[in-house]
Amino acid sequence: MLKDYIYYNGSKMANSFENIDAKIYGFSLTGGFLVGDSISISGGLAYKKGRKDDPLTKQSDRDLADISPLKLNASLNYDLMSKDICNLYG
């Protein structure tokens, strides 16, 4: 829960900021998979939603514009210092 969050209100004649109360909720999932001794795949998915408790002056929308709703990332990782290379020098 956000209390007294300062939010930009561009719907008025002059640009202004207002204190609002809002809630942010969501979920995230992460995982990984080891493909070989030195290669792995990992990724994540996150979803967030922000809602104002009450709409701003002269507005009916209650969504928070600053919250990016969906985020996905993936990576392919290569471990340069695998066990085989370390045994050659160790």
N, C-alpha and C positions, 0 to 999 in steps of 0.2 A: 504494500500500500504506500502510495506517495502522498504526503501531506504538504501543503503549501508549495507545490511544485510550480516554478515560474515558467509560464507558457506564453508564447508569442501569439497575439491576436491581430491579424492583418485585416480583419473585416471592418474595422472602424475607419473613419476618415483619416485619422492620424495613427501611425503605428504605435502599438501599446503592448504591454505585458500584463498578465493577470496571474494571481495565485490560484491554483486549482488543486483539487484532490482527485487522485486517479488510482487505478489498479493495473498492475502488469502481471500477466500469468502466461504460462507456456510449458514447453517440455523440450528435452534434448536427448538424443540418442547418439552414442559413439561406439565404435567397434574397430576391430582389426583382425587381420588374418596373416599368418606366417606362410608365405609361399615356398620358401626354401630356407637354407641356412643363413642367407644374407639379404633376402628380399622379403619385404612385407608390404601389405596394403592396409591402409586405415582410412576411416572416414567418419563423418558426423552429420547430423541433421538437427536443426534447432528451429522451433517455432515460438514466436512471442506475439502477444496481443496486448495492447494498452488501451484502456477505456477511461475517459473522464467520468467522474461521478455525475457531474452536471455539465451541459453544453456551455460554451463561452457566450458572452453577450453578443447578440445578433447572429448566432450560429445554431444549427440543429445537430451537427455532426459531433459524436462523442469519441471518435477514434483519436488516439495520439499519433500525430504525424511523424514524430521523431523515432518511432519504433519500427525497425525493419522486420517484417513478419516472418519471412522464411529464409533460412540460411543453410546451404549445403556445402560441405568441403570434402575433398578426397585427396589422398596422397599415395604415392608409390615411393617406398623407402628402400635404399640400398645401404647395407652396413659394410663400410669399407674395411673395417677391422674385424672380419669374421674369425672364427676359431682356427681355421686352416692357415690363414696368413700369420696369426700370432704364434702358432706352433713352429713355423719356419724360422722365426727370429728368436724364439724363446728358448 
